[in-house]
């Protein structure tokens, strides 16, 4: 077993999500800059925002990794060195890249750690040895790696190993998909994926329509959820556990990160692990159907959606974020409708979920309100005790 505690690595699409991820228990976050980053629709960070994120993370003794993982064309190459040096100067801990040229530049001109992106589809010891020989500090395994693959790779590993544990799975091999390019000229390998595999399709046998009524075919897989496999991953020596989802909301990040954090901590503290509670906590956020992906070998139809609806599981809708609080009032940022006289669920980074009752809402001038609906509006609510900053207020829903 690896004596070093495993890292929990979470996604962040903006500064708010970065702070939420770290406060709810992530040891590090991965973010995208405005240059050289996949996920073009995510709210990618400017250099100044990356600097702010690094300062916040380092105050908590945590880390920031920046994705530099697009498949580069000729016109992308000229500014790479300058960009990498800028990332180094503002305190970034590591870059994630699939470019061997970028690995060479980062090692020659910066102090950045270099992590090989999952886009390289690394699934065997020889690939890990090769990237380590070029100076890679970590290799992110392809999502097609099984638990057996991971165990074999982690024996006498020459560098750190990172594995995905939660989030979206690509229907193509390690994200090397051209459907989006062909169908709507959006390059999936340069951050523009249109998620064509999740569209609804009619199926024909020659001229005969096979699908009936609204029973459309989908080619996408279920999301990955490896909450039950965390003890195995720790024991085999994986160094970092990665949650996917830079486009996800703060509510999702808070729920998923906290659930995995509690399982990891329970393992290290030799405490019983409540996997049922962990899964329930994850499903309190908006989430697609999940499976174990390739962890136990090649996938079966149980890991795929095919003609199933994605059936988003929404047990708790994201209503507001707690900005600050004293013993009497909390300042919150509105994300959905908050109504006077109703009960909500408070999800906190430091305590179990609990029900709260909204008995008073005040606008920024102290005027009483019956409902708050304006996105990002700051209001105050009466509290029974001090709320932890970055707590999340959600609707209460049954399964």
ROTOR-456874 format. One line per 5 residues: their letters; for each residue x, y, z of C-alpha. Coordinates in steps of 0.02 Angstrom, whole numbers, plus 32768, in hexadecimal, padded with zeros to 4 digits. Example, Ala and Ser with C-alpha at 12.3 -4.5 7.8 and 13.67 -1.06 7.14 Angstrom:
<recs>
as) 8267 7F1F 8186  82AC 7FCB 8165
</recs>
This chain:
<recs>
xxxxx) 8000 8000 8000  8039 80B0 7FD9  8068 810B 807A  803F 81B5 802F  7F88 81E8 8042
xxxxx) 7F2B 81E4 7FA0  7EFB 8289 7F4C  7E46 82B3 7F27  7E45 831E 7E89  7DA9 8380 7E5A
xxxxx) 7D72 83E8 7DC4  7D52 84A3 7DC8  7D08 850D 7D3C  7D1A 85B4 7D96  7D5A 8600 7E38
xxxxx) 7CBC 85DB 7E99  7CC4 8523 7E6B  7D7E 851F 7E92  7D5D 855D 7F42  7CC9 84E8 7F5A
xxxxx) 7D2F 8450 7F21  7DBE 8476 7F99  7D4F 84A3 802C  7CE9 8404 8018  7D85 8399 8021
xxxxx) 7DE6 8392 7F7D  7EA3 8390 7F92  7EBA 83E0 7EE7  7E54 8424 7E57  7E6C 8420 7D9C
xxxxx) 7E38 84B8 7D39  7E44 84F7 7C86  7E96 8596 7C4C  7E5C 85FD 7BB7  7EE6 85AD 7B4E
xxxxx) 7F0C 84F6 7B23  7E7C 84AE 7B89  7DF4 8432 7B5D  7D41 8458 7B94  7D2D 84F9 7B33
xxxxx) 7C7E 8512 7B7C  7CBF 850F 7C2E  7CDC 85B8 7C7E  7D97 85AF 7C63  7E0B 8618 7CCF
xxxxx) 7E6D 86B3 7CA1  7F20 86B9 7CE1  7EEA 872F 7D6C  7E5F 86B8 7DA0  7EDB 8627 7D9F
xxxxx) 7F4D 868E 7E11  7EBB 86AF 7E88  7E8F 85F6 7E87  7F43 85C5 7EAF  7F4C 8640 7F3F
xxxxx) 7EAA 85FB 7F88  7EE1 8546 7F73  7F8F 8561 7FBB  7F47 85B5 8057  7EF1 850E 8076
xxxxx) 7F90 84AD 804A  7F3B 846B 7FAD  7F68 846C 7EF4  7F2F 84AA 7E4A  7F4A 844A 7DA8
xxxxx) 7F2B 84A1 7D01  7EF4 8441 7C67  7F59 8461 7BC9  7F14 83CD 7B6C  7ED0 83FF 7AC2
xxxxx) 7F11 83A6 7A28  7F7F 8431 79E4  7F8A 8471 7932  801A 84D7 78EB  7FCE 857E 791C
xxxxx) 7FC1 8546 79D2  807B 852A 79EC  80CB 85D7 79ED  8087 8617 7A94  8099 8578 7AFC
xxxxx) 813F 85A1 7B50  8103 864E 7B84  8061 8607 7BCA  80B7 857D 7C2D  8130 85FA 7C7B
xxxxx) 809D 8669 7CAA  8046 85D5 7CFF  80E5 85AE 7D5F  80F9 8662 7D97  8049 866F 7DDF
xxxxx) 8059 85D2 7E48  800B 8544 7DE4  8043 849B 7E27  802F 842E 7D8D  7FF6 842A 7CD8
xxxxx) 7F95 839D 7C86  7FC7 8382 7BD1  7FC6 8303 7B45  804F 8360 7AE5  8100 831D 7AF4
xxxxx) 813F 83C5 7AB4  80E8 841B 7B44  8136 839D 7BBD  81E1 83CC 7B79  81C3 8487 7B89
xxxxx) 817A 847B 7C39  820E 8414 7C77  828E 8486 7C26  8248 8531 7C52  81D9 851D 7CEC
xxxxx) 81C8 84C8 7D94  811B 8487 7D6A  80F1 83D1 7D87  80BD 837C 7CE6  802A 8304 7CE3
xxxxx) 8008 829F 7C45  7F52 82B3 7C12  7ED7 8223 7C02  7ED2 8255 7B49  7F71 81ED 7B34
xxxxx) 7F0D 814E 7B5E  7F94 810B 7BD4  7F62 805A 7C03  8004 7FF9 7C1B  80A9 7FFF 7C7A
xxxxx) 8111 801F 7BDE  80B2 80BF 7BB9  80C7 80FA 7C6D  8182 80D4 7C67  8192 8135 7BC3
xxxxx) 813C 81D2 7C04  819F 81CA 7CA6  8240 81C2 7C42  820F 8268 7BF2  81FB 82B8 7C9D
xxxxx) 8141 829E 7CBD  8118 82A9 7D76  806F 8253 7D63  800B 81F4 7CE1  7F4E 81FC 7CDB
xxxxx) 7F11 8151 7CA6  7E94 813A 7C1A  7DE2 811B 7C53  7DED 806E 7C06  7E65 8032 7C8E
xxxxx) 7E21 7FA6 7CFB  7E47 7F8F 7DB3  7EBC 7F01 7D83  7F15 7F73 7D07  7F29 7FF7 7D8E
xxxxx) 7F6E 7F7C 7E0C  7FEF 7F3B 7D90  8020 7FEA 7D5A  8035 8026 7E0E  80B5 7F9E 7E36
xxxxx) 8162 7FEE 7E29  8118 8087 7DD5  8198 8109 7D9C  8125 819F 7DBB  807E 81C9 7E09
xxxxx) 7FDE 817A 7DC6  7F36 81D3 7DBA  7E91 817B 7D97  7DE1 81B8 7D74  7D60 8187 7DF7
xxxxx) 7CC5 81EC 7DCB  7C71 8246 7D3B  7C53 823E 7C81  7C95 81B1 7C14  7CB3 81C9 7B5B
xxxxx) 7C63 814C 7AE4  7D02 8153 7A7B  7DAE 8118 7AB0  7DF6 818E 7B33  7D98 8221 7AEB
xxxxx) 7DDF 820E 7A3B  7D37 8231 79EA  7D11 827A 793F  7C52 8274 7945  7C46 8329 797B
xxxxx) 7CBD 8361 78F1  7C5E 8306 786A  7BAF 8334 78A2  7BC1 83EB 78CF  7C76 841E 78B2
xxxxx) 7C9D 8429 796C  7D46 83DC 7995  7D3A 836E 7A30  7DF7 8368 7A3F  7E02 8426 7A46
xxxxx) 7D7A 8441 7AC8  7CE0 844E 7A5A  7C89 83A5 7A72  7BCE 83AB 7A49  7BB0 8305 7AA4
xxxxx) 7B69 82B7 7A06  7B68 820B 7A58  7AE1 824A 7ACF  7A6A 8281 7A46  79CE 821C 7A1C
xxxxx) 79DD 81B0 797F  7965 814B 7914  79A8 80A1 78DE  7982 8055 7834  799B 7FA8 77EB
xxxxx) 79AA 7FDB 7736  790D 8042 771B  78B1 7FF8 77B0  78A6 8061 784F  78D6 7FF8 78E6
xxxxx) 78BA 8073 7973  7806 8090 79A8  77AC 812D 79DD  7821 818C 7A52  7896 80F9 7A76
xxxxx) 7930 8149 7A2B  79DF 80FF 7A2C  7A6D 8155 7A89  7B23 8124 7A77  7B64 816A 7B1B
xxxxx) 7B99 8111 7BB8  7B62 8129 7C6B  7BCF 8195 7CD9  7C58 8147 7D42  7C41 8133 7DFE
xxxxx) 7CCC 80D8 7E5C  7C9A 8103 7F0F  7C9C 804B 7F43  7D47 802E 7EF6  7DA2 80B7 7F58
xxxxx) 7DF3 803F 7FD7  7E38 7FD4 7F49  7E7F 806A 7EEE  7ED5 80A8 7F8B  7F1F 7FFD 7FB3
xxxxx) 7F63 7FE0 7F04  7FC4 8084 7F0C  7F67 80FC 7E99  7FA2 81AC 7EC4  7F0F 8218 7E8E
xxxxx) 7E54 81FB 7E79  7E06 826C 7DF6  7D52 82AA 7DEB  7D1D 82E5 7D3E  7CAC 837A 7D1E
xxxxx) 7CF0 842A 7D06  7C47 845E 7CBF  7BE7 8420 7D57  7B93 8494 7DD4  7BD2 84BA 7E84
xxxxx) 7B47 844F 7ECC  7B84 83B6 7E6D  7C3A 83D5 7E9C  7C10 83EC 7F54  7BAA 834C 7F60
xxxxx) 7C21 82DC 7EFF  7CC1 831C 7F4E  7C7D 8310 7FFE  7C40 825E 7FE2  7CE9 8222 7FA3
xxxxx) 7D44 8284 802A  7CE1 822D 80B3  7D03 8181 806A  7DBF 81A4 8059  7DCC 81E9 810A
xxxxx) 7D6A 8157 8153  7DE2 80DE 8100  7E7E 8135 8144  7E2F 8145 81F1  7E02 808B 81F4
xxxxx) 7D4A 80B6 8206  7CB6 8059 81B9  7C8E 809C 810B  7BD8 80C1 80E9  7BD2 80A9 802C
xxxxx) 7B14 80B7 8028  7B1A 8164 8077  7BA7 8197 8002  7B41 8167 7F68  7AA7 81BF 7FAC
xxxxx) 7B0E 825C 7FC9  7B4F 8257 7F16  7A9F 8245 7ED0  7A66 82E0 7F2C  7AB8 833F 7E9E
xxxxx) 7A7D 833B 7DEB  7ACA 82A0 7DA2  7ABB 8225 7D11  7AAA 816B 7D2A  7B4E 811C 7D61
xxxxx) 7BB0 807A 7D52  7C61 803A 7D72  7C98 8056 7CBE  7D32 7FEE 7C90  7D6A 7FCD 7D44
xxxxx) 7D39 7F16 7D3A  7D68 7EFA 7C84  7D12 7F1B 7BDF  7C69 7F6F 7BEE  7BC3 7F18 7BD6
xxxxx) 7B1A 7F64 7BAA  7B08 7F87 7C65  7B89 8012 7C54  7B34 8061 7BBD  7A99 80CC 7BA7
xxxxx) 7A64 8093 7AF8  79AA 80B5 7AEF  799A 80E9 7BA5  7975 819C 7BD3  7A03 81E7 7C37
xxxxx) 7985 81FF 7CC3  79D8 8289 7D24  79CB 8266 7DDC  799C 8306 7E36  797D 82EE 7EEE
xxxxx) 79B2 839E 7F1B  79B2 8437 7EAC  7A35 84BD 7EC7  79DE 8555 7F13  7A64 85C2 7F64
xxxxx) 7B18 85CD 7F9E  7B46 860D 804B  7BC2 869D 803D  7BD0 86D1 80F3  7B75 86BB 8198
xxxxx) 7B6A 86ED 824D  7AFD 86A3 82D5  7A62 8702 829B  7A69 871A 81DD  7ABE 86C8 8149
xxxxx) 7AE7 8721 80A6  7ABF 86AF 8015  7AD0 86B7 7F57  7A32 8684 7EFB  7A3C 8602 7E70
xxxxx) 7985 85CB 7E69  78E2 8600 7EBB  78E6 8611 7F79  783D 8626 7FCE  780A 8666 8079
xxxxx) 77BB 85E5 80EC  7804 854D 8094  787C 84C7 80D0  7921 84A5 8077  79B8 8434 808C
xxxxx) 7A5E 847D 80C5  7AF6 8421 8082  7B91 8455 80E4  7C4A 842B 80CF  7C59 8408 818A
xxxxx) 7BB8 83B5 81C3  7B31 833C 8188  7AA0 837E 8121  7A14 83CC 8185  796C 841E 8165
xxxxx) 795C 84DB 8176  78C0 8548 8177  78BE 85F1 811F  7867 8665 819A  78AC 870B 8159
xxxxx) 78FB 874B 80B8  7948 87FA 80AA  7987 8854 800F  7A26 88BD 800D  79C8 8950 8059
xxxxx) 797F 88E9 80E7  78D1 88E2 809A  786E 8843 80B9  7850 87D0 8023  77DB 873F 8004
xxxxx) 783F 86F3 7F77  78EE 8708 7F2D  7905 86D3 7E78  798A 8741 7E26  7A26 86DC 7DFC
xxxxx) 7AC2 870E 7E60  7A59 8786 7ECA  7A99 8798 7F7D  7A16 878D 8006  7A15 876A 80C0
xxxxx) 79B3 86E2 8117  798F 86C6 81CF  79F1 8632 8215  79E4 85C7 82B1  7AA2 85C2 82C0
xxxxx) 7B39 85F7 825B  7B44 85A9 81AF  7BEB 856F 816B  7C23 85D7 80D3  7C0D 857B 802D
xxxxx) 7B81 8512 8074  7AFE 84ED 7FF1  7A42 8501 8003  79DC 8484 7F9E  7928 8454 7F7F
xxxx) 78ED 83BB 7FDE  78B6 8331 7F68  7890 8279 7F80  78E1 81F4 7F16
</recs>
